[in-house]
Amino acid sequence: MSTDPEHRFELALQLADLKTALSLAREAGSQQKWRQLSDLALSEGCLDLAQECLWHAQDYGGLLLLATSAGKLLFRHLNTTFSTSSFPSRFQDSPKIFSQAWRLLKLK
């Protein structure tokens, strides 16, 4: 295992180890690392982490895009949920989508 933080961060990204990469990004405080981690978080579907990373990277355009996308996702999911006869079962399956989209729209 490498002790060099740069190397450890790159390895964490390659292995999609979000926890380790987040810890190393916090230690480094580098906008570049936050942007790289935000890309990985988005690809892994971790919208809350992507939002945090974009905030630390001061990527306000990325935050706006993420919030807009979350709003569209929430609207599409609600539209599908309410337009089908299987509303109760679909609604029970969607708390994670609703909570992530809602938090992103509020931009904590």
N, C-alpha and C positions, 0 to 999 in steps of 0.2 A: 504494500500500500504506500502510495506516495505521500510525502509530507508537504510538498509544494502546493499552496492553495490554488494557484492557477491550474496546475495539472489536475488536482482533485476536482476542481469545478468542471473542467472539460470532461473528465471521466464521468462525473455525475450526470452531465448533460447527455453523454453518449449512452449511458445506462438508464436514462430516464428516471434517475433517482432524485425526485423533486425535493424531498426532505433535506438531503445533503446539499443539493445545489442552492436551496433557499438559505440554509445556514451560511454557506460560503458567500453568497451574494450579500447577505446582511453584514458579514464581516468586512467585505471589500468595499461596499458602498459605491460600486462602479455602475454608471448608467449603462455601459455596454453589457455588463453581466446581467443587470435587471432586464434588459431587452432580450437577451438570449434566453433567459429563464421564462420570460413572458411567452416567447414563441413555443417553448416546450410545453408550458402549462396549457396554452391554447390547443396544441396538438393532442394533449392528453385529456382535454375536456375539463380542466380545472379552472373554471371561469373566475372564481374568487381569487385564486393565486395569480392568475393572469392580470386581474385588475390591480392587485397590490404591486405587482412587478411594473406594470405600466405607470403607476403613480410614482414609484421610486425612480423610474427612468425619466420622469417628467415628459412622458409621451402622451400629451393631452389629445392629440389627434387619434392615437390608438385607443385611448379611453372613450372618446366620443364614438368611435367605430364600434367598440365592444358594447357600449350601452345601447346604441342603435340596433345592433344585431340582436342583443338580448331582448329588446322590446319587440322586434319582429318575430323572434322565436316564440316569445310568450304569446303574442297575438295569434300566431299561426296555431299554436298548441291549444289555446282557448277556443279558437274558431272550430278546430277539428273536434275538440271535446264536446262543445255545445251543439254541434251539428249532427252528432251521431246518437243513435238510440242507446249506446252502451256507455252513457255518461258516468254512472257510478264507478264502473270498473276502470275507465280511463282516468277519472279524477283521482282515484286511489293510487294509480301508477305514476302520477306526475308531481308529487310534492318537491322532489329534488329540482326539477326543471323550474317550477314556479319560484322556489326560494332563491335559486341562483339568479334567475332573471330579475326578480324583484330587488335583490341586493345590488345588482349591477345598475339597475335603473335609479336607485337611490344614491349611488356612488358614495358609499360610506365616507 
